[in-house]
Amino acid sequence: MAKLITRLLIVDGPTRLLYKRWTRHRGQTGFCYDVVSRNCSYESSGRSSKWQQLRQLPIIRYLKSLRWTPIPLSVGFALIAFQQYRHIRERESRKKGDDTRPILASDWEIQCYRMLPLKTLSRVWGWVNNIDLPVWARRPILSLYVRSFGCDLSEAVEEDLKQYRNLGEFFRRAIKTAVRPIDFGNCVVSPADGKVMHYGRVEKDHLEQVKGVTYSLQTFLGPNTWQTYNQIEKVSDDVYHKSLLHNPNNCLYHCIVYLAPGDYHRFHSPVNWEVQFRRHFSGELLSVRPSIARRIAGLFSLNERAVYVGKWHHGFFSLAAVGATNVGSIKVSFDKDLATNVKGWKKGTHHEHRFIRDSSGIHVKKGEFFGEFNLGSTVVLVFEAPSDFSFKLRTEQKIQVGQSLNHCMSESNDLPNCTIH
């Protein structure tokens, strides 16, 4: 009886295998050596069909297309030295208390980053998140995530990890009403748990994503067509800014809340308002971590986002849910037509939807459940308020749903209270 020893080496993608077989026959003193290159296949029809399905996954097709391209060692060392120089220069600048602008990534660095298959990887991650886990594996796997990102299970409506069928259900877990009281004074409250990246008054149609790094309000929100059905071409910054104000004596303000992976992933309405319009931009899925936001100007304008526009008792109000790496899935409670990270959509395009029926939009109350991310991401608020509106925040402050962002104003047109669901 022959004795078979097989070694496998991967060549030209994961679907071709090089077999080196040594067959020693009984009674022979030597070895018979041959090398056979063949397609990886299985005699079992069940295994074959599963393997064929696996081969059709986007990530597998992408990996098959990769080819190694050697570069000179000198180029690699030069790149490493350049990156290290930038880190050292920024660190020394912080030590000296230098308040200069952050060191931004160059255009070629941003282009290289955008070439990564982040949308495909995010779809694969979403698929992995929805795989049902065996009951015996739920607690150890989810406990690892809880420990890694510091999740507080005592706040969850369901504290037993075995009740979450997959990672996605755990990410989107509901929390107890009592742990997030809503400030129902005449103020704007935080739409999500997270960290305040930046806030303040909008100056000259530009917003700051972090201190010293700006992006265009007109590029972020898109043309002001929610007040008219006519397509409006790009206008000057000053004209665009004024077109948003319902009261010329008011000002525009903004606030950016970053949700980390360990935070509560649902977001809620920050005020009582009427949602009239949605614009969905099919952009990139770059990371929105603060360290990346300090490097890439206009990051939020590059990424996929769903912008909801309407009005509150002080005038214009908008809430934008911004996608990020592994956060291709954005869902909004009242907008069933919203589909994010969809294959085949051309980058740089946007899709619009009007919610106005019989001259009225969708009314949402302060603290009401608005939507959810599949993982941590960012919520951007841009709104109109009186000139004496005053934030009571600090940059990088941790904040929770329902917590007031500003000092309460004298007037109050708030609608009846609601709770977190």
Secondary structure, 3 states (H helix, E strand, C coil): CCEEEEEEEECCCCCEEEEEEEEECCCCCCCEEEEEEEECCCCCHHHHHHHHHHHCCHHHHHHHHCCCCCCCHHHHHHHHHHHHHHHHHHHHHHHCCCCCCCCCCCHHHHHHHHCCCHHHHHHHHHHHHCCCCCHHHHHHHHHHHHHHHCCCHHHECCCCHHHCCCHHHHHCCCECHHHCCCCCCCCCECCCCEEEEEEEECECCEEEEECCEEEEHHHHHCCCCCCCCCCCCCCCHHHHHHHHCCCCCCEEEEEEEECCCCCCCEEECCCCEEEEEEEEECCECCCCCHHHHCCCCCHHHHECEEEEEEEECCEEEEEEEECECCECCEEECCECCCCCCCCCCCCCCEEEEECCECCECEEECCCCEEEEECCCCEEEEEEEECCCCCECCCCCCEECCCCECECCCCCCCCCCCCCCC
